[in-house]
Amino acid sequence: MKSIFADTFYWVALINKTDSWHQRVRSYSPNLSNVNIITTEEVLTETINFFASFPAPIRAAVSQLVVQIIADYNIQVIPQTHQSFTEGLELFQQRFDKGYSLTDCISMMTMKKLDIMEILTHDKHFTQEGFLILFKD
């Protein structure tokens, strides 16, 4: 079965009804029924952090979504480790000219390790590393 990586962009757009990508992400999601979705704990942390200043009901919904993601047998959540942090940091240090976030670097290293080329994101930084972003303008 094919694997696709899910970036913070995907989870945020999926739950945030005011996000400009919400409808497109919701419409695309049924296409993922026969796909293994891979994400990381760092991505889930970044997703929760994105909603930190939102009203309590939205933060509760995000928390519930993360619980569902963790429990979903079709989604593999890669745990954060010291090794994933240092590998991401190494890529981050090699790409000061790119403006990558550390979380993106950890995601890129995870994708390379798992031989995943497609990512549920709109973030063009991933194309700079040779990945295929699935949400384009």
C-alpha positions in Angstrom: 0.0 0.0 0.0 1.2 3.5 -0.9 2.4 5.8 1.9 1.9 9.6 2.0 3.3 12.0 4.6 0.8 14.4 6.3 2.3 17.8 7.2 1.0 20.3 9.7 -0.7 22.1 6.8 -3.0 19.2 6.2 -4.1 18.7 9.8 -4.6 22.5 10.3 -6.6 22.9 7.1 -8.6 19.7 7.9 -9.9 21.1 11.2 -9.9 24.8 10.7 -13.1 25.8 8.9 -11.7 29.4 8.4 -8.5 28.1 6.7 -8.5 29.0 2.9 -7.5 25.4 2.1 -10.2 23.7 4.4 -12.7 22.8 1.6 -10.0 21.6 -0.8 -8.4 19.4 2.0 -11.8 18.0 3.0 -12.6 17.2 -0.6 -9.3 15.5 -1.2 -9.4 13.4 2.0 -11.7 10.6 0.6 -8.9 9.9 -1.9 -6.8 8.7 1.0 -8.9 5.6 1.9 -6.4 3.2 0.4 -3.3 5.0 1.6 -1.0 4.7 4.6 -0.8 8.2 6.1 2.5 8.8 7.9 3.1 11.8 10.2 5.3 12.5 13.2 4.8 13.5 16.8 6.6 16.8 15.9 4.0 17.6 13.3 1.2 16.9 15.7 2.9 19.1 18.3 3.2 21.9 15.7 -0.5 21.4 14.9 -1.6 21.7 18.5 0.7 24.7 18.9 -0.9 26.4 15.9 -4.2 26.5 17.7 -2.9 27.5 21.1 -4.5 31.0 20.9 -7.8 29.8 19.5 -10.9 29.6 21.7 -11.2 26.6 24.0 -13.8 24.7 21.9 -11.4 24.7 19.0 -8.5 23.6 21.1 -10.6 20.8 22.5 -11.5 19.7 18.9 -7.8 19.8 17.9 -6.9 17.7 21.0 -9.6 15.2 20.0 -8.4 15.1 16.4 -4.9 14.3 17.7 -6.3 11.5 19.9 -8.1 10.1 16.8 -5.0 10.3 14.7 -3.0 8.4 17.2 -5.7 5.7 17.4 -6.3 5.4 13.7 -4.8 2.2 12.3 -4.5 3.8 8.9 -2.2 6.5 10.2 1.3 5.8 11.5 2.6 8.4 13.9 6.4 8.3 14.1 7.6 9.0 17.6 10.0 11.8 18.3 13.4 10.7 19.4 16.7 12.3 20.1 17.9 10.9 16.7 15.1 12.4 14.8 15.8 15.7 16.4 19.5 15.7 15.7 19.0 14.5 12.1 16.5 17.3 11.5 18.8 19.8 13.2 21.6 18.6 10.8 19.5 19.3 7.7 18.3 22.6 9.2 22.0 23.7 9.7 22.7 22.7 6.0 19.8 24.8 4.7 20.1 28.2 6.3 19.4 29.7 2.9 16.0 28.0 2.6 14.0 29.2 5.6 13.0 25.6 6.6 11.5 25.1 10.0 13.0 22.4 12.2 9.8 20.5 12.1 9.9 20.5 8.3 13.5 19.3 8.4 12.5 16.4 10.7 9.6 15.6 8.4 12.0 15.6 5.3 14.4 13.3 7.0 11.6 11.0 8.1 10.3 10.9 4.5 13.7 10.2 3.1 14.2 7.4 5.6 10.8 5.8 4.8 11.2 6.4 1.0 8.0 8.6 0.9 7.9 11.1 -2.0 4.4 12.6 -1.7 3.3 15.0 1.1 -0.1 16.4 2.0 1.1 20.0 2.1 1.2 23.3 0.2 4.6 24.1 1.6 7.0 24.6 -1.4 10.0 24.0 0.8 9.4 20.3 0.3 9.7 20.6 -3.5 13.2 22.1 -3.0 14.1 18.8 -1.5 12.6 16.8 -4.4 9.3 15.9 -2.8 5.9 16.1 -4.5 3.4 18.4 -2.7 -0.2 17.4 -3.2 -1.8 20.8 -2.8 -0.7 23.4 -5.3 -2.1 26.8 -6.2 
